[in-house]
């Protein structure tokens, strides 16, 4: 079954992923890279960003590719010591402006596979969410009893 990404209401196609015959080889290559020294030598956010984009590009499932790519990025960050789930979910950042998310993802699909715009978006999302957590902690710290509760929730 050929998967097409687009708006079902308008019929506008925004992305045509690789065909079903290509997916097994692309997925195999992707998983090999994901476990390679080259991938593990990258900083965690770069490996997670590449993995997120690549899984979304391959689009191996009929539905849930974006959710799976976002979950994989979070898993990579967590396994590499950057445990975002205790503090924030990148999903919140992506949900604020879905069109920017899709635009950033598709920016590298124009042939040259330049991930610069995607990385800028992905890394900025991490920074935005860290800043949001920092503001929340500072706000809660002004009331020591609320801060103690928040601290226990975040770290224990």
C-alpha positions as a Markdown table, in Angstrom:
| # | Residue | x | y | z |
|---|---|---|---|---|
| 1 | Unk | 0.0 | 0.0 | 0.0 |
| 2 | Unk | 1.5 | 3.3 | -1.1 |
| 3 | Unk | 1.4 | 5.9 | 1.7 |
| 4 | Unk | 0.9 | 9.6 | 0.9 |
| 5 | Unk | 1.1 | 12.5 | 3.4 |
| 6 | Unk | -1.3 | 15.3 | 2.9 |
| 7 | Unk | -4.5 | 17.1 | 3.8 |
| 8 | Unk | -7.5 | 14.7 | 3.3 |
| 9 | Unk | -9.9 | 17.7 | 3.2 |
| 10 | Unk | -8.2 | 19.5 | 0.3 |
| 11 | Unk | -6.5 | 16.5 | -1.3 |
| 12 | Unk | -3.2 | 18.4 | -1.3 |
| 13 | Unk | -0.2 | 16.0 | -1.1 |
| 14 | Unk | 2.6 | 17.4 | 1.1 |
| 15 | Unk | 5.0 | 14.4 | 1.0 |
| 16 | Unk | 5.3 | 11.2 | -0.9 |
| 17 | Unk | 7.4 | 8.8 | 1.0 |
| 18 | Unk | 9.5 | 6.0 | -0.5 |
| 19 | Unk | 7.4 | 3.1 | -2.0 |
| 20 | Unk | 6.7 | -0.1 | -0.1 |
| 21 | Unk | 9.5 | -1.9 | -2.0 |
| 22 | Unk | 12.1 | 0.5 | -0.8 |
| 23 | Unk | 11.1 | 0.6 | 2.9 |
| 24 | Unk | 12.8 | -2.6 | 4.1 |
| 25 | Unk | 16.2 | -1.7 | 2.7 |
| 26 | Unk | 15.9 | 1.9 | 3.9 |
| 27 | Unk | 14.9 | 0.8 | 7.4 |
| 28 | Unk | 17.7 | -1.7 | 7.6 |
| 29 | Unk | 20.3 | 1.0 | 6.6 |
| 30 | Unk | 18.7 | 3.4 | 9.1 |
| 31 | Unk | 18.9 | 0.9 | 12.0 |
| 32 | Unk | 22.5 | 0.0 | 11.1 |
| 33 | Unk | 23.4 | 3.7 | 11.1 |
| 34 | Unk | 21.5 | 4.3 | 14.4 |
| 35 | Unk | 23.7 | 1.7 | 16.1 |
| 36 | Unk | 26.9 | 2.7 | 14.4 |
| 37 | Unk | 29.9 | 4.4 | 15.9 |
| 38 | Unk | 29.3 | 7.3 | 13.6 |
| 39 | Unk | 25.9 | 7.9 | 15.1 |
| 40 | Unk | 27.1 | 7.3 | 18.7 |
| 41 | Unk | 29.9 | 9.8 | 18.2 |
| 42 | Unk | 27.4 | 12.6 | 17.6 |
| 43 | Unk | 26.1 | 14.6 | 20.4 |
| 44 | Unk | 22.7 | 13.1 | 21.6 |
| 45 | Unk | 20.6 | 16.0 | 20.2 |
| 46 | Unk | 22.1 | 15.6 | 16.8 |
| 47 | Unk | 21.7 | 11.8 | 16.7 |
| 48 | Unk | 18.1 | 12.2 | 17.9 |
| 49 | Unk | 17.4 | 14.9 | 15.3 |
| 50 | Unk | 18.8 | 12.8 | 12.4 |
| 51 | Unk | 16.9 | 9.8 | 13.6 |
| 52 | Unk | 13.6 | 11.7 | 13.9 |
| 53 | Unk | 14.0 | 13.1 | 10.4 |
| 54 | Unk | 15.1 | 9.9 | 8.8 |
| 55 | Unk | 12.3 | 7.8 | 10.3 |
| 56 | Unk | 9.7 | 10.4 | 9.2 |
| 57 | Unk | 11.3 | 10.4 | 5.8 |
| 58 | Unk | 11.2 | 6.7 | 5.4 |
| 59 | Unk | 7.6 | 6.6 | 6.6 |
| 60 | Unk | 7.5 | 2.9 | 7.2 |
| 61 | Unk | 4.0 | 2.8 | 8.7 |
| 62 | Unk | 0.6 | 3.6 | 7.3 |
| 63 | Unk | -0.1 | 5.8 | 10.3 |
| 64 | Unk | 1.8 | 7.0 | 13.3 |
| 65 | Unk | 5.1 | 7.8 | 11.6 |
| 66 | Unk | 5.4 | 11.2 | 13.2 |
| 67 | Unk | 4.5 | 10.0 | 16.7 |
| 68 | Unk | 7.0 | 7.1 | 16.3 |
| 69 | Unk | 9.8 | 9.4 | 15.1 |
| 70 | Unk | 9.2 | 11.8 | 18.0 |
| 71 | Unk | 9.2 | 8.8 | 20.4 |
| 72 | Unk | 12.4 | 7.5 | 18.9 |
| 73 | Unk | 14.1 | 11.0 | 19.3 |
| 74 | Unk | 13.0 | 11.1 | 22.9 |
| 75 | Unk | 14.3 | 7.5 | 23.5 |
| 76 | Unk | 17.7 | 8.4 | 22.0 |
| 77 | Unk | 18.0 | 11.5 | 24.2 |
| 78 | Unk | 17.0 | 9.5 | 27.3 |
| 79 | Unk | 19.4 | 6.6 | 26.5 |
| 80 | Unk | 22.2 | 9.0 | 25.8 |
| 81 | Unk | 21.7 | 10.7 | 29.2 |
| 82 | Unk | 19.6 | 13.6 | 28.2 |
| 83 | Unk | 16.4 | 12.6 | 30.0 |
| 84 | Unk | 13.8 | 15.1 | 28.7 |
| 85 | Unk | 10.8 | 13.2 | 29.9 |
| 86 | Unk | 11.3 | 14.2 | 33.5 |
| 87 | Unk | 11.1 | 17.8 | 32.5 |
| 88 | Unk | 9.2 | 18.3 | 29.3 |
| 89 | Unk | 7.8 | 16.7 | 26.2 |
| 90 | Unk | 9.0 | 17.9 | 22.8 |
| 91 | Unk | 5.5 | 17.0 | 21.6 |
| 92 | Unk | 4.3 | 20.2 | 23.3 |
| 93 | Unk | 6.7 | 22.3 | 21.1 |
| 94 | Unk | 5.7 | 20.5 | 17.9 |
| 95 | Unk | 1.9 | 20.8 | 18.6 |
| 96 | Unk | 2.1 | 24.6 | 19.0 |
| 97 | Unk | 2.7 | 25.1 | 15.3 |
| 98 | Unk | 2.3 | 22.0 | 13.3 |
| 99 | Unk | 2.9 | 23.7 | 9.9 |
| 100 | Unk | 6.3 | 24.8 | 11.1 |
| 101 | Unk | 7.1 | 21.3 | 12.2 |
| 102 | Unk | 6.1 | 19.8 | 8.8 |
| 103 | Unk | 7.9 | 22.6 | 7.0 |
| 104 | Unk | 11.1 | 21.9 | 8.9 |
| 105 | Unk | 10.8 | 18.2 | 8.3 |
| 106 | Unk | 10.3 | 18.6 | 4.6 |
| 107 | Unk | 13.1 | 21.2 | 4.2 |
| 108 | Unk | 15.6 | 18.5 | 3.6 |
| 109 | Unk | 13.5 | 16.5 | 1.1 |
| 110 | Unk | 14.2 | 18.8 | -1.8 |
| 111 | Unk | 17.0 | 16.7 | -3.1 |
| 112 | Unk | 20.2 | 18.0 | -1.4 |
| 113 | Unk | 19.2 | 16.3 | 1.9 |
| 114 | Unk | 20.5 | 19.4 | 3.8 |
| 115 | Unk | 19.3 | 19.1 | 7.4 |
| 116 | Unk | 20.2 | 22.6 | 8.5 |
| 117 | Unk | 16.7 | 24.0 | 8.7 |
| 118 | Unk | 15.5 | 20.8 | 10.4 |
| 119 | Unk | 18.3 | 20.9 | 13.0 |
| 120 | Unk | 17.6 | 24.6 | 13.7 |
| 121 | Unk | 14.0 | 23.8 | 14.3 |
| 122 | Unk | 14.7 | 20.6 | 16.4 |
| 123 | Unk | 17.4 | 22.1 | 18.6 |
| 124 | Unk | 15.4 | 25.3 | 19.0 |
| 125 | Unk | 12.5 | 23.2 | 20.3 |
| 126 | Unk | 14.7 | 21.7 | 22.9 |
| 127 | Unk | 15.9 | 25.1 | 24.0 |
| 128 | Unk | 12.4 | 26.5 | 24.1 |
| 129 | Unk | 11.2 | 23.6 | 26.3 |
| 130 | Unk | 14.2 | 23.9 | 28.6 |
| 131 | Unk | 13.6 | 27.6 | 29.0 |
| 132 | Unk | 9.9 | 26.9 | 29.8 |
| 133 | Unk | 10.9 | 24.5 | 32.5 |
| 134 | Unk | 13.4 | 27.0 | 33.9 |
| 135 | Unk | 10.8 | 29.7 | 34.1 |
| 136 | Unk | 8.4 | 27.3 | 35.8 |
| 137 | Unk | 11.0 | 26.3 | 38.4 |
| 138 | Unk | 11.9 | 29.9 | 39.1 |
| 139 | Unk | 8.3 | 30.8 | 39.5 |
| 140 | Unk | 7.7 | 27.9 | 41.9 |
| 141 | Unk | 10.9 | 28.7 | 43.8 |
| 142 | Unk | 9.4 | 32.0 | 44.9 |
| 143 | Unk | 7.1 | 29.9 | 47.0 |
| 144 | Unk | 9.3 | 27.4 | 48.9 |
| 145 | Unk | 6.5 | 25.0 | 49.7 |
| 146 | Unk | 5.4 | 24.9 | 46.0 |
| 147 | Unk | 9.1 | 24.6 | 45.0 |
| 148 | Unk | 9.7 | 21.6 | 47.3 |
| 149 | Unk | 6.6 | 19.8 | 45.8 |
| 150 | Unk | 7.7 | 20.6 | 42.3 |
| 151 | Unk | 11.3 | 19.5 | 43.0 |
| 152 | Unk | 10.1 | 16.2 | 44.3 |
| 153 | Unk | 7.9 | 15.7 | 41.3 |
| 154 | Unk | 10.7 | 16.5 | 38.8 |
| 155 | Unk | 13.5 | 14.6 | 40.4 |
| 156 | Unk | 12.1 | 11.7 | 42.4 |
